[in-house]
Structures are given as C-alpha cells and as structure tokens.
Amino acid sequence: MQHENLVCRLRMMSDPRALEGKKLPPELLPILRSQVYRGNTDELSLSAISEKWSRWFQERPSISAEDMKLAREGLDIYERKRLRAIKKL
C-alpha cells in the first residue's frame, strides 16, 4: 500500500519511472519516504521573490574592500582544505 502511495506521489512529480508504471526498487523507498512529503512546487514566482527580497537587497550595507579581502581569504582556506580532502580519496 505504501509503495503504491509513493508511486502515485511520484507520478504527480512527473517521475519517468512512475509515469511508465514501473515499480521502484525497495532499496529506494526509505530515501523517497524521507524526501517525497517535504514539499512540492510546480512553478517559481519571480514577482513573489522580488517582493520578498527587494527591500532586503536595498537596505543591506555595502561591502567594503576589507570585507571582500576577508571573504576571499576564507574561501582560499576552504579551497585548500577541500583540495587536501580530495587528494586523500
């Protein structure tokens, strides 16, 4: 029963496997259960985003050259850590 509910939910989300009526592998069901009911959207309203965030963008303080320098230094540190981690793989 739960499998069929997930397949129906996936059909609504236009999943190709569900649209073809194929059953999902049982190993995927726990992953899908954790994700499928979290939210669903079928469009993006740019006007709603603009309405919500335009005031914030207008009122935020400007970024100084010192702020940009600190941000770049932080990104450089992160990038070095990331590259070291990749080399260990």
Backbone as CSV, one residue per row, in Angstrom:
resi,resn,N_x,N_y,N_z,CA_x,CA_y,CA_z,C_x,C_y,C_z
1,MET,0.821,-1.193,0.000,0.000,0.000,0.000,0.870,1.263,0.000
2,GLN,1.884,1.286,0.881,2.749,2.454,0.937,3.515,2.632,-0.370
3,HIS,3.909,1.515,-0.969,4.633,1.587,-2.239,3.765,2.255,-3.298
4,GLU,2.495,1.872,-3.353,1.593,2.466,-4.337,1.391,3.954,-4.074
5,ASN,1.299,4.357,-2.801,1.165,5.772,-2.472,2.379,6.567,-2.951
6,LEU,3.558,6.004,-2.756,4.761,6.688,-3.227,4.781,6.788,-4.745
7,VAL,4.357,5.729,-5.412,4.326,5.753,-6.874,3.338,6.823,-7.344
8,CYS,2.183,6.915,-6.701,1.219,7.957,-7.070,1.812,9.339,-6.841
9,ARG,2.462,9.518,-5.725,3.075,10.808,-5.422,4.149,11.143,-6.465
10,LEU,4.923,10.143,-6.840,5.954,10.364,-7.845,5.344,10.670,-9.208
11,ARG,4.216,10.061,-9.512,3.542,10.379,-10.768,3.201,11.858,-10.811
12,MET,2.734,12.379,-9.690,2.388,13.793,-9.638,3.628,14.647,-9.847
13,MET,4.777,14.136,-9.492,6.017,14.888,-9.644,6.654,14.608,-11.004
14,SER,5.966,13.901,-11.878,6.425,13.604,-13.241,7.715,12.797,-13.278
15,ASP,7.828,11.828,-12.405,8.985,10.937,-12.440,8.815,9.956,-13.597
16,PRO,9.799,9.836,-14.482,9.657,8.947,-15.648,9.347,7.502,-15.277
17,ARG,9.961,6.973,-14.229,9.700,5.577,-13.851,8.249,5.399,-13.434
18,ALA,7.748,6.337,-12.650,6.370,6.223,-12.194,5.401,6.411,-13.351
19,LEU,5.716,7.308,-14.257,4.843,7.533,-15.404,4.766,6.299,-16.292
20,GLU,5.845,5.523,-16.319,5.854,4.288,-17.095,5.208,3.137,-16.324
21,GLY,4.790,3.390,-15.081,4.156,2.355,-14.272,5.135,1.354,-13.697
22,LYS,6.421,1.663,-13.714,7.432,0.759,-13.185,7.486,0.867,-11.667
23,LYS,7.722,-0.257,-11.025,7.891,-0.238,-9.578,9.293,0.240,-9.242
24,LEU,9.384,0.916,-8.117,10.677,1.396,-7.650,11.388,0.294,-6.892
25,PRO,12.709,0.261,-6.963,13.452,-0.728,-6.170,13.182,-0.510,-4.682
26,PRO,12.967,-1.557,-3.917,12.657,-1.417,-2.490,13.733,-0.653,-1.710
27,GLU,14.976,-0.711,-2.195,16.059,-0.016,-1.506,15.876,1.499,-1.550
28,LEU,15.149,1.996,-2.543,14.943,3.440,-2.664,13.805,3.963,-1.794
29,LEU,12.922,3.096,-1.348,11.746,3.553,-0.613,12.074,4.347,0.653
30,PRO,13.042,3.930,1.486,13.349,4.757,2.667,13.817,6.165,2.301
31,ILE,14.597,6.270,1.239,15.065,7.586,0.800,13.890,8.419,0.323
32,LEU,13.046,7.823,-0.489,11.887,8.549,-1.009,10.933,8.961,0.094
33,ARG,10.698,8.054,1.057,9.796,8.404,2.162,10.284,9.639,2.908
34,SER,11.596,9.753,3.058,12.127,10.894,3.808,12.047,12.185,3.011
35,GLN,11.942,12.111,1.690,12.000,13.303,0.859,10.679,13.694,0.195
36,VAL,9.881,12.734,-0.162,8.749,12.998,-1.039,7.681,13.892,-0.407
37,TYR,7.535,13.867,0.887,6.486,14.669,1.521,7.010,15.980,2.102
38,ARG,8.243,16.322,1.843,8.827,17.551,2.383,8.326,18.797,1.689
39,GLY,7.925,18.692,0.481,7.435,19.860,-0.229,7.371,19.578,-1.710
40,ASN,6.608,20.385,-2.378,6.448,20.201,-3.809,6.078,21.548,-4.411
41,THR,6.670,21.867,-5.504,6.338,23.110,-6.174,6.297,22.856,-7.662
42,ASP,5.442,23.581,-8.345,5.373,23.398,-9.782,5.669,24.681,-10.544
43,GLU,5.973,25.738,-9.827,6.348,26.969,-10.511,7.143,27.856,-9.569
44,LEU,7.797,28.796,-10.143,8.598,29.749,-9.398,8.075,31.139,-9.732
45,SER,7.666,31.865,-8.728,7.128,33.190,-8.960,8.223,34.223,-8.740
46,LEU,8.720,34.769,-9.836,9.772,35.773,-9.725,9.256,37.032,-9.050
47,SER,8.001,37.356,-9.267,7.458,38.552,-8.618,7.377,38.351,-7.109
48,ALA,7.030,37.154,-6.661,6.988,36.885,-5.222,8.386,36.960,-4.609
49,ILE,9.368,36.433,-5.313,10.743,36.517,-4.828,11.176,37.975,-4.760
50,SER,10.867,38.717,-5.792,11.227,40.134,-5.823,10.567,40.891,-4.677
51,GLU,9.302,40.609,-4.465,8.574,41.282,-3.379,9.181,40.958,-2.017
52,LYS,9.557,39.718,-1.841,10.097,39.291,-0.548,11.486,39.843,-0.286
53,TRP,12.344,39.873,-1.298,13.746,40.171,-1.078,14.209,41.545,-1.530
54,SER,13.429,42.273,-2.321,13.913,43.548,-2.865,14.247,44.550,-1.761
55,ARG,13.429,44.629,-0.728,13.709,45.566,0.367,15.012,45.183,1.072
56,TRP,15.200,43.889,1.280,16.429,43.441,1.945,17.643,43.841,1.126
57,PHE,17.609,43.626,-0.181,18.739,43.985,-1.027,18.972,45.493,-1.040
58,GLN,17.904,46.272,-0.985,18.042,47.725,-0.993,18.630,48.245,0.321
59,GLU,18.311,47.578,1.426,18.712,48.084,2.742,19.995,47.476,3.279
60,ARG,20.535,46.501,2.615,21.748,45.866,3.154,22.930,46.830,3.043
61,PRO,23.851,46.746,3.979,25.008,47.647,3.930,25.926,47.274,2.768
62,SER,26.678,48.236,2.303,27.615,47.954,1.217,28.782,47.128,1.759
63,ILE,29.425,46.422,0.870,30.542,45.560,1.251,31.831,46.320,0.994
64,SER,32.637,46.445,2.038,33.891,47.188,1.913,34.972,46.317,1.268
65,ALA,36.036,46.945,0.847,37.168,46.226,0.270,37.773,45.277,1.297
66,GLU,37.802,45.701,2.555,38.325,44.843,3.633,37.440,43.608,3.811
67,ASP,36.116,43.788,3.746,35.198,42.649,3.838,35.452,41.655,2.704
68,MET,35.647,42.185,1.498,35.904,41.316,0.341,37.217,40.565,0.512
69,LYS,38.223,41.231,1.045,39.523,40.592,1.270,39.380,39.446,2.273
70,LEU,38.663,39.695,3.373,38.445,38.648,4.374,37.654,37.474,3.795
71,ALA,36.664,37.787,2.981,35.868,36.726,2.355,36.738,35.873,1.433
72,ARG,37.577,36.512,0.646,38.467,35.766,-0.266,39.446,34.896,0.516
73,GLU,39.962,35.431,1.631,40.877,34.640,2.459,40.162,33.417,3.019
74,GLY,38.935,33.602,3.458,38.148,32.465,3.962,37.894,31.428,2.888
75,LEU,37.574,31.882,1.680,37.367,30.955,0.568,38.652,30.224,0.207
76,ASP,39.781,30.913,0.279,41.076,30.271,-0.003,41.365,29.166,1.015
77,ILE,41.081,29.430,2.285,41.289,28.413,3.321,40.409,27.203,3.037
78,TYR,39.146,27.449,2.742,38.220,26.363,2.438,38.696,25.570,1.225
79,GLU,39.143,26.256,0.188,39.587,25.582,-1.031,40.808,24.707,-0.764
80,ARG,41.744,25.177,0.044,42.910,24.347,0.379,42.482,23.090,1.136
81,LYS,41.550,23.233,2.076,41.046,22.066,2.812,40.340,21.101,1.873
82,ARG,39.552,21.640,0.954,38.821,20.808,0.007,39.778,20.023,-0.885
83,LEU,40.815,20.681,-1.383,41.778,20.013,-2.252,42.554,18.932,-1.503
84,ARG,42.913,19.209,-0.226,43.595,18.192,0.578,42.706,16.966,0.763
85,ALA,41.421,17.196,1.011,40.481,16.081,1.199,40.345,15.257,-0.083
86,ILE,40.324,15.917,-1.214,40.194,15.211,-2.494,41.430,14.361,-2.755
87,LYS,42.594,14.873,-2.419,43.825,14.109,-2.646,43.857,12.836,-1.821
88,LYS,43.171,12.841,-0.673,43.150,11.650,0.193,42.247,10.552,-0.339
89,LEU,41.397,10.869,-1.296,40.457,9.862,-1.814,41.146,8.823,-2.655
